[in-house]
């Protein structure tokens, strides 16, 4: 994602230093409002954690 910012800046775009973090914050807020939680996913994530298996929420 940062590579896109470098390319955009090279093309003359003025973007804030924290644009990646801001984009992800906006994206995750939208997902939290719009996408229902999969039933049972918390138990799956707990089992992965208990077995030391990395996933996007514990990496």
Residue frames as a rotation matrix with the C-alpha (Angstrom) as fourth column:
UNK 1
0.574 0.819 0.000 0.00
0.819 -0.574 0.000 0.00
0.000 0.000 -1.000 0.00
UNK 2
0.388 -0.492 -0.779 2.83
0.207 -0.777 0.594 2.39
-0.898 -0.392 -0.200 0.83
UNK 3
-0.612 -0.640 0.464 4.20
0.555 0.070 0.829 1.87
-0.563 0.765 0.312 -2.67
UNK 4
0.093 0.741 0.665 1.00
0.965 -0.233 0.124 3.36
0.247 0.630 -0.737 -4.08
UNK 5
0.825 0.197 -0.529 1.57
0.411 -0.852 0.324 6.47
-0.388 -0.485 -0.784 -1.98
UNK 6
-0.139 -0.957 -0.255 5.14
0.229 -0.281 0.932 6.82
-0.963 0.071 0.259 -3.20
UNK 7
-0.584 -0.023 0.811 3.97
0.804 0.119 0.582 6.53
-0.110 0.993 -0.051 -6.80
UNK 8
0.491 0.848 0.203 1.14
0.853 -0.515 0.089 9.03
0.180 0.129 -0.975 -6.20
UNK 9
0.614 -0.336 -0.714 3.56
0.228 -0.790 0.569 11.52
-0.756 -0.512 -0.408 -4.63
UNK 10
-0.493 -0.843 0.214 5.97
0.414 -0.012 0.910 11.08
-0.765 0.537 0.355 -7.54
UNK 11
-0.378 0.462 0.802 3.07
0.890 -0.058 0.452 12.01
0.255 0.885 -0.390 -9.83
UNK 12
-0.728 -0.037 0.684 2.45
0.039 -0.999 -0.012 15.19
0.684 0.018 0.729 -7.83
UNK 13
0.361 0.907 -0.215 -0.24
0.292 0.109 0.950 14.11
0.886 -0.406 -0.226 -5.36
UNK 14
-0.570 -0.435 0.697 -0.11
-0.530 -0.453 -0.717 15.72
0.628 -0.778 0.028 -1.94
UNK 15
0.444 0.682 -0.580 -1.09
0.040 0.632 0.774 13.10
0.895 -0.367 0.254 0.60
UNK 16
0.569 -0.202 0.797 -0.60
-0.798 -0.369 0.476 13.13
0.198 -0.907 -0.371 4.38
UNK 17
-0.493 -0.867 -0.075 2.09
-0.790 0.482 -0.378 10.99
0.364 -0.127 -0.923 5.98
UNK 18
-0.753 0.235 0.614 -0.53
-0.333 0.670 -0.664 8.93
-0.568 -0.704 -0.426 7.83
UNK 19
-0.211 0.740 -0.639 -2.71
-0.977 -0.139 0.162 8.24
0.031 0.658 0.752 4.77
UNK 20
-0.529 -0.001 -0.849 -2.28
-0.227 0.964 0.141 4.46
0.818 0.268 -0.510 4.99
UNK 21
-0.934 0.166 -0.316 -3.38
0.355 0.331 -0.874 4.34
-0.041 -0.929 -0.368 8.64
UNK 22
-0.586 0.749 -0.310 -6.30
-0.539 -0.646 -0.540 6.68
-0.605 -0.149 0.782 7.90
UNK 23
-0.305 0.446 -0.841 -7.39
-0.845 0.281 0.456 4.54
0.440 0.850 0.291 4.96
UNK 24
-0.676 0.012 -0.737 -7.31
0.167 0.976 -0.138 1.34
0.718 -0.217 -0.662 7.01
UNK 25
-0.909 0.371 -0.189 -9.18
0.128 -0.183 -0.975 3.01
-0.396 -0.911 0.119 9.90
UNK 26
-0.371 0.798 -0.475 -11.92
-0.858 -0.491 -0.155 4.15
-0.356 0.350 0.866 7.52
UNK 27
-0.352 0.192 -0.916 -12.07
-0.606 0.700 0.379 0.75
0.714 0.688 -0.130 5.82
UNK 28
-0.830 -0.003 -0.557 -12.32
0.341 0.788 -0.512 -1.19
0.441 -0.615 -0.653 9.09
UNK 29
-0.779 0.608 -0.153 -14.98
-0.214 -0.488 -0.846 1.20
-0.589 -0.626 0.510 10.44
UNK 30
-0.229 0.691 -0.685 -17.04
-0.972 -0.120 0.203 0.64
0.058 0.713 0.699 7.29
UNK 31
-0.495 -0.005 -0.869 -16.63
-0.202 0.973 0.109 -3.12
0.845 0.229 -0.483 7.57
UNK 32
-0.969 0.101 -0.226 -17.65
0.246 0.282 -0.927 -3.05
-0.030 -0.954 -0.298 11.25
UNK 33
-0.517 0.817 -0.255 -20.86
-0.556 -0.547 -0.626 -1.19
-0.651 -0.182 0.737 10.35
UNK 34
0.015 0.547 -0.837 -21.69
-0.996 -0.065 -0.060 -3.12
-0.087 0.834 0.544 7.19
UNK 35
-0.213 -0.198 -0.957 -20.53
-0.485 0.871 -0.073 -6.72
0.848 0.449 -0.282 7.47
UNK 36
0.739 0.536 0.409 -22.14
-0.620 0.304 0.723 -9.14
0.263 -0.788 0.556 9.93
UNK 37
-0.296 -0.814 0.499 -19.90
-0.930 0.366 0.045 -11.25
-0.219 -0.451 -0.865 12.16
UNK 38
-0.160 0.166 -0.973 -19.73
-0.484 0.846 0.224 -14.88
0.861 0.506 -0.055 11.06
UNK 39
0.729 0.482 0.485 -21.40
-0.655 0.288 0.698 -17.03
0.197 -0.827 0.526 13.74
UNK 40
0.943 -0.329 0.040 -18.77
0.276 0.846 0.456 -18.95
-0.184 -0.419 0.889 15.72
UNK 41
0.569 -0.772 0.283 -15.77
0.186 -0.215 -0.959 -17.00
0.801 0.599 0.022 14.42
UNK 42
0.415 -0.419 0.808 -14.73
-0.837 -0.523 0.159 -15.92
0.356 -0.742 -0.568 17.91
UNK 43
0.742 -0.103 0.662 -14.32
-0.320 0.814 0.485 -19.57
-0.589 -0.572 0.571 18.92
UNK 44
0.833 -0.461 0.304 -12.28
0.524 0.484 -0.701 -20.28
0.176 0.744 0.645 15.79
UNK 45
0.423 -0.693 0.584 -9.97
-0.234 -0.706 -0.668 -17.33
0.875 0.146 -0.461 16.49
UNK 46
0.531 -0.194 0.825 -9.60
-0.842 -0.014 0.539 -18.41
-0.093 -0.981 -0.171 20.12
UNK 47
0.863 -0.203 0.463 -8.56
0.162 0.979 0.128 -21.91
-0.479 -0.035 0.877 19.02
UNK 48
0.657 -0.662 0.362 -6.03
0.408 -0.091 -0.908 -20.49
0.634 0.744 0.210 16.58
UNK 49
0.377 -0.490 0.786 -4.63
-0.683 -0.720 -0.122 -18.29
0.625 -0.491 -0.607 19.37
UNK 50
0.680 -0.038 0.733 -4.47
-0.624 0.494 0.605 -21.25
-0.385 -0.869 0.312 21.77
UNK 51
0.770 -0.398 0.499 -2.49
0.508 0.855 -0.102 -23.24
-0.386 0.332 0.861 19.20
UNK 52
0.002 -0.835 -0.550 -0.14
0.154 -0.543 0.825 -20.36
-0.988 -0.087 0.127 18.42
UNK 53
-0.217 -0.001 0.976 -1.40
0.960 0.182 0.213 -20.02
-0.178 0.983 -0.039 14.85
UNK 54
-0.772 -0.146 -0.619 -1.10
0.126 -0.989 0.077 -16.51
-0.623 -0.018 0.782 13.48
UNK 55
0.007 0.773 0.635 -4.06
1.000 -0.008 -0.001 -14.81
0.004 0.635 -0.773 11.85
UNK 56
-0.186 -0.157 0.970 -4.69
0.510 -0.859 -0.041 -11.18
0.840 0.487 0.240 10.85
UNK 57
0.671 0.531 0.517 -6.04
-0.123 -0.607 0.785 -10.23
0.731 -0.590 -0.342 14.29
UNK 58
0.932 -0.363 0.000 -3.06
0.063 0.161 0.985 -11.52
-0.357 -0.918 0.172 16.28
UNK 59
0.492 -0.782 0.382 -0.17
0.827 0.282 -0.487 -11.03
0.274 0.555 0.785 13.87
